[in-house]
Amino acid sequence: MRLSLWTATFIVFLTLTVSIGPGNATDGSGRFESLKRFSQVLDLVERYYVSDVSRDELMEGAIRGMLQNLDPHSAFLDASEYREMQESTSGEFYGIGIEITQQNDRLMVVAPIADTPADRAGLRAGDLILAVDGKPTQDMRLDESVSRIRGPKGSTVDLTILHEGENTPKTVTIERDAIPIISVKAHELEPGYLWVRLSRFSERTTSELHDAIREERKRGPIKGLILDLRNNPGGLLDQAVHVADTFLSKGTIVSIKGRIENNNRDFKATAQANDVESPLVVLVNAGSASASEIVAGALRDHKRGLLLGERTFGKGSVQNVIPLADGSGVKLTIALYHTPDGTSIQAEGVEPDIQLPFVQPAKDEEGKPSHPFGVMREKDLARHLENGKDKTPDKSKRDQDAIESLARDNQLRMGLQLVKQLPRLQAIH
């Protein structure tokens, strides 16, 4: 059994094993009356339904319906779906790189995974997927939607998308590709200022984060760090705890509380040699969900980092993935998690300290982002004269990805400005 904090189904499950106690026994007479009614309906379908349906199909459909009726994150996984879930935590899978959920019978994008076909096609958190290859998704099960969107590398899928805030849907054709499980990307924005983007919480996320920090420390001390959790839909609970622990030396990181008291648990931070004590800004948005919200909530409640961006998704439940003997599995919501100050963010999300919506960058006549900071200054002109004090590195020698990202990302630019000013602001406070 494994705990899950992933927002969308069939992507990732958690590695923390817990025991589920027996709970309260159901009243015997009521239980058998319900089973009798179910048996009667099963018999009627087998005897009179217009087409022949096997009992296995009927039982699987009944199980799926029972779990799906509980909440958007409980689900039955057949052997293929269970295997896909396992693969996606440690290897790679083929698809478009998108996390989805189902709300009010509508298929909604939680977040595109960074640098995947879905991300490059312009899909955004909050988009509605109205159809997959022309088939409407309104009455489509979530697992069926996932199966239709996934497919062999090089094949294509047509998605009919309605962007949040727009009235006219559009159809985009996306070519499927291998979706690697690389969860951490790091870029030096300026000497000593590190931008670390976490796209998910998979098995190697913490070690990848520590590797990135170690490489930056080889270049010199870390003056400030921007932890980017935007469009990160979650993943493994233990990885969320370890990532938060990287920036905390004590205190509660998260608490999980459910109906069965034996399953309740507090996760604590501990002092470690590789802890990061540099000024910290955390970027979040509506695509930051589940495990991302655990990290953001812990850093906010301990006043360890400044949260910048938009309110997060609001998925505050914990799932167990329980393997069954035939290779299938059950993903069952067993608890809610609470941030260190005791807050449940379920359906609420984490409110950033500074609200700053993402603004699509302006384009020049060639379709390229205009100047990253909106204004041009003398030092930005080609062949400008030096004053003898200008120690800013030549932009051509800097990380090109960082330069381009700063050019088109107002939240990242503000994050860099704030993380540079945090020591002074904290001293004033």
C-alpha positions, 0 to 999 in steps of 0.5 A, a space after each residue: 500500500 502506498 500513499 499518493 499525493 498526485 492530483 491526476 490519476 495514473 501518473 505517480 503513487 507514493 512510497 510511504 507504506 502504512 497499515 490500514 486498520 479495520 475501522 468500525 464494522 458495518 452492521 451485519 443486516 444492513 450489509 447483507 441487504 445491500 449485497 442482496 440488492 447488488 446480487 439481484 441487479 447483477 442477475 437481472 443484467 446477466 439474464 436480460 441485458 441486450 448484449 452478452 456481458 461477462 461477469 468480470 466486466 460487470 464486476 470491474 465496472 461496479 468496482 470502478 463506479 463505486 470508487 469513482 463515486 467517492 471522490 475524484 482521486 479514488 479509482 480502480 486501476 486494472 493491471 495495465 493502468 497499475 503498471 503504467 503508474 509504477 513505470 511513471 515514477 522511475 522510468 518514462 512513459 509515452 504520451 503528451 505530458 499532461 496531468 488531468 483531473 475530473 471535476 463535475 464530469 468535466 476533464 480539466 488540465 491540472 498542469 502540463 509537465 514542463 518541456 513536454 509536447 503538451 507544454 509546447 502545444 500551449 496547454 495551460 492549467 485550468 484548460 478544459 478538454 472537451 474531446 479526445 480525437 473527436 470523442 466527447 469527454 463529458 461522459 468519459 471515465 478518467 481512466 479512459 481519457 488517460 488511455 486515449 491521450 496516451 499512445 505510441 511515440 510519434 503518433 498524434 492525438 487531437 484534443 479539443 481545448 477550451 482555455 480558461 476565460 475563453 468562449 471558443 474551443 479549439 482543436 490542437 494536434 499533439 505528437 506523443 513522445 517519451 515523457 522522461 522522469 526528470 523532475 529538477 532543472 536548475 539555471 543560474 540567473 545571475 552569479 549566486 542566484 539559482 532558479 530551481 524548477 521542480 516539475 513533479 515529485 518522483 523517486 529521484 527528485 530530492 537527489 536531483 535537487 541536492 545535485 543541483 545545489 551541490 553544482 551551484 556551490 562549486 561555483 560559489 556561495 548561493 546568495 538566493 534561490 528561487 524554487 519554482 513549483 508552478 504547474 507541478 501537480 504533485 507526486 510522492 509524499 516522502 519526496 515532498 517532505 525531503 524537499 521541504 526538509 532541505 530548506 528547514 532545520 526543525 518543525 512540522 512539515 506536514 500532518 496527515 489525519 484520517 478516520 483511522 487514528 493509527 494512520 495519522 502522522 506528523 512529518 518533522 524537519 531535521 537539521 542536515 549538513 546539506 540544508 540550504 539557508 539562503 534567501 528563498 522565493 517560492 513560485 506557485 500557481 493554479 497548477 501547483 497541487 498536492 505535494 507542491 502545496 505541502 512544500 509551499 505550505 510548510 515554507 510559508 507557515 515557517 516563514 522560511 520562504 516568500 510565496 509569489 504568484 497565484 493561489 494553488 490548486 487545493 488538493 489536500 487529500 492523501 491516497 493509498 495505492 493498494 495492490 491486488 493479487 491479480 496485478 490490479 490496484 485500488 487507489 483510495 483516499 484515506 486522509 487529509 493533510 494539514 500544513 504546519 499551522 493546522 490548515 487543511 488546504 483541501 479545495 482552498 489552496 495555498 494563498 501566496 504572500 504576493 499575488 502576481 498573475 502571470 502575464 503573457 510577454 509582449 512580442 516584437 515584430 519578429 514574434 520574439 519576446 520584447 526586452 525582459 524588463 520592459 525598458 531599455 537602458 544604456 547598459 543594454 545597448 550593444 557596444 555600450 561604454 563601460 564605467 570601470 565598475 560594471 562587473 555584470 557578466 556578458 549575457 552571451 556567456 550566461 545560461 541562454 535558457 535563463 536569459 530567455 526565461 527571464 525575458 518572457 516570465 514576469 513572475 520569475 523576474 519579480 522572484 529574482 528581484 525579491 530574493 535579492 532584496 530579502 536580506 535587506 527587507 528582513 533586516 528592516 523587519 
